[in-house]
């Protein structure tokens, strides 16, 4: 294997190496970290961020960004909660109606972002920053800062499983598999990559760039809603802080998983590795007794590391591609 090939392999799989190094470090520092229960809990907790990171991957592939996923989670969970306040719906069918209400809210939220970006031509960063604040404000105004309690049938959904696998992990697996098929096996997926690499070239090739852009924000909205309604089924009570700051974990997970902030590069499977790494660090800090006031600084360092890796990876890979194209 040539040095350039080896360098490319290392750059493309940097997150995997970091993942293994972090896992071994925390395991050596706290042997209980290697326990089956600990690992299962990490995967379960990572599933919520991972589901939304899959949606964020779609957006990042088009060189966009969605900062509003935390507010989307909150509003979607709130919509499901209000449906369940009706005594006639506090049963199995009511849970299904509540889930549909929550997912519909997420789709509408994503469509609002898409409309402002595609039709009004406002920068994605500004649009989603605005809807981040506005969404939280709308939710607070509706609930008047009061919490929402969820009935036992809804909590039973969150505690259920399939073949012994917890429901959050099942949902995560289904979302990742569906996203992988869409991105790697469909024309729509290929068009997303094309738009992210060069939107003007994609437009000249006959790709409906606006339609693709609109679609990815709706998909991200749906994934944020899935994460919200699934997580709240475990917590059981919605309060004003639900979903706060999750957008940073989601973006970090997606970028650490190999999705480029510059668009055109990334996979759905990367969200699995990235979200697991973020959750592993959060859990590992608890195992080794890191000061609670220092933990946000560690997470901030991880966000910086994700951006740095993405920048170095893109710069280096571009140089390697140019070198291969250069005639001997």
Secondary structure, DSSP 8 states (H G I E B T S, - for coil): --HHHHHHHHHHTHHHHHHHHHHHHHHHH-GGGGSHHHHHHHHHHHHHHHHHHHHHHHHHHTT-----HHHHHHHHHHHHHHHTTSGGGSSHHHHHHHHHHHHHHHHHHHHHHHHHHHTS---HHHHHHHHHHHHHHHHHHHHTT--EE--HHHHHHHH-EETTEEHHHHHHHHHHHHHHHHHHHSHHHHHHHHHHH-HHHHHHTT--HHHHHHHHHHHHHHHHHHHHHHHHHHH-EE-TTTTTTHHHHHHHHHHHTT--TTSS---HHHHHHHHHHHHHHHHHHHHTT--HHHHHHHHHHHHHHHHHHHHHHHHHHHHHHHHHHS--
